[in-house]
Amino acid sequence: MDTPLSTIAVVGLGTMGTGIAEVLARAGHEVIGIDINDAAARQAVAALEAATARAVRRERITEEERSDILARFRTFGDLQAAVEAELVIEVVPESYEIKQQLFRELDAIVSPTAILATGTNALSVTRLAAESLHPERVLGLHFFNPAPAMKLVEVVSSVLTAPPAVEAVTALARSLGKEPVAVGDRPGFVADGLLFGYLNQAAAMYEANYASREDIDAAMKLGCGLPMGPLTLLDLIGIDTARTVLEAMYSASHDRLHAPAPILRQLSEAGLTGRKSGRGFYTYTESGSQTVVPDALTPRESTSAADGRAVRSVGVAGSGTMASGIAEVFAKAGYDVVLAARSQEKADTAKGRIAKSLERSVTKGRLTAEARDETLARITAAGSLDAFADVDLAVEAVAEDLSVKQQLFGTMDKVCKPGAVLATTTSSLPVVAIARATSRPQDVVGMHFFNPAPAMKLVEVVRTVLTADDVHATVREVCVKVRKHPVDCGDRAGFIVNALLFPYLNNAIKMVEEHYASLDDIDAAMKLGGGYPMGPFELLDVVGLDVSLAIEKVLHSEFRDPGLAPAPLLEHLVAAGCLGRKTGRGFREYARR
């Protein structure tokens, strides 16, 4: 295993195998591509030719370098071609039988010192290694799709793997410009172990008709900054592949969150496996296409104006960051805004915060001084909710405490005129419980903005069983007018974003509790392998561990799923006062300002 990995065989020339071969050939390795399907081999060569031609056009490589890369990639239809390889990477179908048979055949072909790497993301590396004559040289080398672009490589060791083999492939990954993360052998490893549970819950949410596929995808893209919505990602990965990964995860964890949603089986067995078949959760122009075309489930554009209520003035209750941000959003959009707090001093302070925010926008050239002055002039700071007497829409943004919100809504019920829409920005409390504190629950709706409100485009519009049709229509119209993207959801814990986000964060904490991976490796895996703007522990420290724990408790209480129980480590940190960046310490320590 001390020999340099100059000649590398890639067995299986599908999308992933072809991508890995390209990365290796570009890095100067001799690459032996093996596939029993001649068409797959020809397609792999064509893909490399096209990729290198693009690189020449973009002046990233020369024509001579392109010729060298192409010369280093040779394809064969017989496994015997791997005889010279110092490393063999298999990316054949996710089946124990297929992979085990492959390793048995390789044992008789390659040198005893050659390393055998499986590209599995779902199967046990230990079980595969046990079938080999030399289990100490078998490990996992999990690239992410598309391999040329994605930086993460998970290096998976079993209890049988020899350290020199791990060191050799880790060094190889670094030489390829990748970020290797060392993980143990369990289904899904780090990135997919967290990602597929989240995808599964999104599929179950859609299957339950809780929200449309478009709203689920838009919510996670706009609310979390993800590059792709979960249902679109399932179509890209392949619904059959996702089901296989989840089955393997569930067999190991017995966590209901990993039990494949029935819709994944239904779609898989119907051959609706996603982009590769031309249809999955969405419909595509043809097999392999990424272009979505309308189908029977595509929302129709409304041809007439929605029958909503007129909104000219807005009241915002609260004096914190969220209240100030929401007031700024409405004032910028041309609405007259009353910003009410518990005292005139608090209200004036909140308006001052808006003034500073607008001034920053002027400094950055995003807003004119005239627009700043006009926006501020539309905002009236008030020390009492009595100022809400004439508003058409009243939005509360106070502490996330049910009794506090109920008391406030009881007051707004008495103060606000008949026909005014009353909206709560709660992110986790039952909207109907807040609505019942009024004599007009039909006028109450959830309007969940995301922080910071001026920047975040998403608003979850939460309709209770009592919310009137015209109230729902009004809030959707207003969201569009203030340049936000409304998504509809029912009144249940977490709505869309938090119901999908926080179980993922909780599972990341459990990985650390079990000493499976470090904070840094998990954060790196999700940023580099999943395209997340922040790793889970970075995000938890930003959100606040106390806030996160409260949401986890609400989700667990609502759904009664053991898998949603808050991780003990989260509870311990909160009890110790380690709440994240705001206290200077959470999962990590921060310099005090």
N, C-alpha and C positions, 0 to 999 in steps of 0.2 A: 504493500500500500504506500510505500515511499516513492514509487515511480511517479513522474509528472503525468497529469491527466491530459496528454496531448491528443490522443485519439479517443473519441467518445461516440458510442452508438446510441441512437434514439430509436426505440422500437414503438411503432405506432405513429403514423404520420397524419393524424387528424389535425384539427386547428391548433391544439396545444402542442403536440409533437412537432409540427411544422414551425411554430413560434420558437420553441426551445432550440431546434436545429439552427434557426436563423441567428439567435443570440450567440450560440457557440461558434458558428462559422465566422461571424463578424469579429469575434474575439480572437480569431487565429487558430482555432482547434480544427483538427481533421474530424469531420462528422460523417458517420455511417448511418444513413437513414434506412430503416427496415420496415416494410409493410407488405403483408401478403396480398394486398389489393394494389394492382399495378396502377389503377386510376388514381388512388390516393398518393402514390409515389410521384406520379407525373404532376399532380396538382400541387404537391409540396415544392417541387422544383420550380413550377410556374410561379408560385407564391413568392419564393425567394428571388426569382428573377424580377418580378414586379416590384418587390420591396426595395431591392438594391437599385433598380432603375429610378425609382422615386428619390432615393438618397442621392443619386448622381445629379438629378435635375435640381435638387435643393442645395447642391454643392456641399453635401456632408461627407461624401467620399468621391474619389476620382474613378474614372472608367477603369483604370488599371487595378485599383483596389476592388472594384466590383468583380472583375474577372477572377481575381484571387479568391474572393469569397465563394463565388460559384464553383470554382475548381475544388474547393475544400469540402463540398457537400456532394456525397455520392449516395445513390439509392440502390437498394437491393430488395428482392422478394424472399430471400432465404435467411433464416436466423444465423446460419453458419458464417455470414459476413461479419458477425460481431467478434470473431476469433481474435482480432488484433486489438480490440478495445480495452482500455484500462478502466473505463467507466461505462456502464450501460444504464441508460435511463429509460424505464418503460412507461408508456402512456397509453396502454391498451384499455379496453372497456373495464368498468368497475365491477369485476367479478372475481371472487376468490378462485374459482376453478380455472379461469383463463390465466390469471396472474401466477397462480401456483404452478400450473403446467409450464408457463414461460420460464419461471425460475429453475425448474427441474431441467429443462432443456439447456438453459444457459450454463448450468453447472458442468455439463458435458462438453461445452464449447469454449468458454473463456478461460483465461489463466486463473489459478487459485487466488492470485493477488488482486484480480480485478474487483472493483466495487460494483455492486448491483443496487440501483436506486429505483424505488417505486414512486411514481407520480401521484399515487392515490391521495384523495382528500377525505375518504370515507372508511376505508378498510383498515384492519389492524396490521400494522407493519410487523409486529411480533409474530402474528399468525402466518404471514407470508414468509418471514425469515425462517421460521421453524421447518418449512418444507425444503429449505436449501441445504446442500451438503456443507456449506460454509456460512452459517447464519450470522457470524460475526462481521461479515462484509456487506450485509443487507441493511439498508436504511431508507428513510423517506426523503425525497427531494421535491417539495411541492411548490412549483411555479404558479403564478397567477395569470389569468387571461386578460389582455393579450400579453404574452411573455416578453416581447421586445420592449413594451412600454412600462409594465408593472415592475416596481423595484423590489417587492418582497419575495423572499424565498424562505419557506419553512424547512429547516433541517430536522428531521424526525429520527430520534434514536429509540431503539427498543432496548430491553434489558440484555439483549444478546449482542448489540452492536459494539464493535471495537472502537475505542476513542480515535485511533489514527484514521479510520475511515471517515469519521465525523469531521475531523480536522481537515482532511483533504478536500471534502466537498464544500466545507465552509470557506476555505481559502479560494476554491474555484468560484463560488458564488460572488465573493468580493471582487475577484478579478474580472468578473462579468459586469461589474458596476451595480450589483444587486446588494440588498441589505438582508443578510441571513439572520434568521431568528431561530434559536435552538429550542425545540419543544419535545415533550414526551409523547408517547404513543397512545393517543386516544382519538376516537372518531371526530373529525372536523378540525383537530388540532386547535390553534388559537383563532385565526381569522374566520374560518368557516364554522368553527364551533360556536362563535358568537353570531355570525351573520345568518346562518341557516335557521336558528331559532326565531330570529326576528322576521325572516322571510316567511316562515311557516305561520307565525301569528298574523302577518298581513294577509296571507291567503285565507286563513280562517275568518278574519274580519270581513273580507270580501264575500266569502261563502255565506256568512250569516246575514248578508244584505244590510250590514251596519252602515256602509258607505260605498260609493261607487269606486270602480277601479281607478278612474281619473282623479277622484278626490283623494284617495289613499296615496297615490303616487305623488300628486302635487303637494300634499301635506308634508310628506317626508323630505321632499326636495326643498321646499320653501321654508319649512319649519326647522329643519336640521342641516340644511346646506349640503345634502347628499347629491352626488352627481346623477343619480338615477333612482326612480321610485322602486319600491320592492317588487311590484308585480311586473314591471318592465324588466327588472333584473332577473326575475325567475324565468321569464321568456328567453332572455339572453343566455342564461346558464343552461337551460333545458329543464323542463318540468320533471321529466323522468330522472334526470341526474339529481335534481334537488330531492326527489322522493327517495332515491337510493341513499343519499347522504343522511337524510333524516332518519331513515330506517336504521342505519348503522348507529347513529347517535342515540336513538331511543333504546336500542337493544343494550347499549352500554350504560345509559343514565337512568332509564325508566322514568324520565321526567316528562310529564304530559305536554310540556311546551315543545318537546321534540317529536311527539307522535304526529306523523304526517297528516295534515289536514285532508279530509276525505276528497276534497276537490282536486288535490294533486294526483290521487289515484285515478279519479274519474277522467281527468284530462289525459293522463299518461296512457291509460288503457284505450282511450278513443283515438290515440295517435296525435293528439293536439299538444305537442311537446314544446311549443314556443316558436321562436324565429326559424329554427332549422326545419320545421314542418310547415311554416307559413301561418300557423295559428296556435295560440295558447290562451293566455288571458286576453290578449289583443289579436287582431287579424292583420296580416301583413300582405304586401303586394304579391309575394311569391316565397317559396321555401328559401331560407337563407337571407331574406331581405330584412332590413331594419326599418323600412318605411311602413308605418301604420296606416291602414285604410279604414274608413268608417264601416261599422257593422251594426247589427240590430241593437247592440248595447251602447252605441255612441250617443252621448247627449245631443239632443236637437237644439239648434239655436232658436231662441224665443223670437217669434215674429211680431209679438205685440208687447207693449210696455207692461211690466208686472203691476199687479193691482196692490201697490203698497201705499203707505201713508206718507203725507208730505213731511219732510224734515228740513227745517231752515235753521233751527238753533239746537245746540247740543250742550248738555250738562255733563261734566266729568267730576265724579266724587273721589277725592283722595289727594294726597300731597306728595306721594312718593315718586320714584323714577318712572314707574309704569303710567301713573295718572298724568304726569307732566308730558310724557311721550305721546300718549293718546290725544291729549288736548292739542298738542302741537300738530299732530296729523290732521285733525278736523279743521283747525284754524288755517293751515296751509291750503286746504281744499276749498276754502271760502265760507265755511260755516261760522256763525257767531257762537262762541263758546263761553260757558260759565264754568270756571274751575273752582269748585267748592271744597273747602277743608274744614277741620274742626275749629280753626281760628283764622282770623284775618291775617295774622302773622305767617301761619303755615301756608296759606293760600298765596300770599305775596312771595314767599320763598320759592314755592313751586313755579310761579310765573317767572321769577328771576332765573330759574333753571332753564326754562324754555328760551328766555332771552339769550342766555349764554350758548345754548344749542344753535339757535338761529345765527348768532354772531359767528360761530365756527363755520357754518355753511357759507356765510358771506365771505369769510377769509379764504375759504377753499374754492371760491368762485362758483358754488352751486346755487347761490341765491343772491339776488340783488339787494342792496340796502333798502330800496323802496318796498320790495316784497317782504323783507324782514319787518319793516315798520307797519305795513298793512296787516301782516299776520298777528303781530303783538296787539295791534289795536282791536282785533276781533275777540281777544281774550279778556274776560272780566274775572278778576279774582274776588272770591266771596268767602266770608267766614261762617256761612251757614247754608244748609240745604234749602232754606226758604227761597234762595235765589233761583231755584229750579222751577218756580211756579209756571213759567211760560215756555219752558224748553219742550221740543218735540221728541227728543231722544235723550234719556238719562243713562249714563254709563258709569257703573261703579268700578273703582280700581283700588279697593282698600285691602286690609290684611286678609290672608287666606284662612279665615276662621268663620265657620258656619254661623255661630251666634252673632258675630259682629256684622256679617253681611245681612242676616235676617233682620236685625235691628235697623240697619240702614235702609233696607227695602221697605220696612214698615213705615219709616219716616217719609221716604220718597212717595209711597202710596198716598199719604195724606197731602203732601205738598204739590206733586205733579198734577197737571191738568188731565181731565179725562181724554183718553186717546193717545197719550204720550207712551212711547215704547220704553220699557225699562230693561236695561241690559246689564248682565254681570260678566266680568272678565275672568271669573274663576277658571283655574286650570285643572282642578281635581274634585271640587265639591259638587253634589247633585244640584243641578239648576232648579229642578222642580221643588226641592226643599226650600230654596230661596224664594221661588215664586209663591209658595203657599203662605209666606209671611205677608203677602199683600191681599187685597180684596179683588184683585184683577190678574190672576195668574196667566190669563190668556194673553196679556200684554208683555209678559216676561220672556226673555230669550237669552241664550248665552252668546257672548261675542268675545271669544278668546284671542286677544292680540298676543304677539310674541315680542320678547324683549331683545333689542331696543325697538320700541314701536315705530319710530320714524323710518327705520331701516328695513325691518322685517316685513315681507310682503304678505304673509299668511294671516288669515283670520278664520278660526274654526267657528262656524255658526251652529250653535247647539239648540236644537228644537226639542222641547219637552212634549209629553203627551197632551199638554194643555195649551201650548203655544198656538195662537191664531195664525191662519194662513197669511193674512196681510202683514202681520208682524214679522214673520219669517221673510216675506218678500221685501219688506222695508229694509231690513238689516242687510240683505244681500245687495240691494240697490245702493245703499250707503257705502258698503265696502268697495264697490266698483268706483263710486264717485271719489273716494279718498285714495284710489289707486292701490287697493289691496286685492288679494285673490281669496275669495270666500270658498270654503269647502263645507259641505253639509255633514253633520253627524248627529247621532242620537245622544240622549242624556244618560251616559254611563261613564264610569270612572275612567279618567285619562283621555277621553274623547279619541282622536286618532293618534296624534303625535306622541303624547305621553304614554298611552297604552302600548305603543310599540317600542318607544325609546327606553323606558325605564326598566322593563324586564331584561333588555340587552345590557344595560349598565349594571344591573344587579348580578347578572351572570358573569360579567367581567370581574366583579368583586369576588365572587365564589371561586373563580380560577386562581386568584391570588391567595385566598384562604387555603386552598388545597395545594399551594406551592407548585402549581403546574407551570406557571410562567410569571415573570416579573412585571411590575407596573410598566417599565419602559418598553419591554418586548411586546406587551399587549397593546399599548398605545401605538407603537410603531407598526404592528401588524394591521391594525384597523385603518391607520392613515395610508400606509403603503399598499396594503392588500385589498382594502375595501373602499379606498378613495374618500374616507371620512375627513372632514376638515379638522377635527380634533379627535384624539384618542379618548376612550371612555373615562379615564382617570383625570385627564385634563378637563373634560367637560363636567365631571362631577364636582371638581374643585371650583369651577366657575359658577355652576348652578347653586352650589351650597349643599353640603351634606345633610343639613337639617331639612332643607326643602326636599331633597331627593328622598330622604327617609319618610317624610310625611306622604309623598306621592306613592311610594312603594307600599306603605301601610294601607292607603286608600284602595289601591289596586288589589291587594291581597284580601282585604275585607269584602270588596265587591264580588270578586270572581271565585274566592275560596279555593284557589289552586295552590297546593303546597309549593309549587315551583316559583310562585310569586312572593313567598315569604321573604322579607328583607334579610339580606346577608348579615349574620352576626357582626362581622367586622364593621359594617356601616353603622350599626347601632352602637358599637363600642366607641367608635370615633366621635359620634355625635354626643354621647354621654360624657366624653372627655373634653368636650368643647372645641374639638378640631373640626371646624365647619367648612374649611376650604380657604380660598383666597381672602375672604373677608375677615378671617381671624388670623391669617398668616400661616395656618397649618391645616392641612386636610390629609389627602393621600400623600401630598408632598409638602415641603416647607417653602415659604415665600418670604422675601424681604419685606419687613414692615415699612409702610410709607410714612 
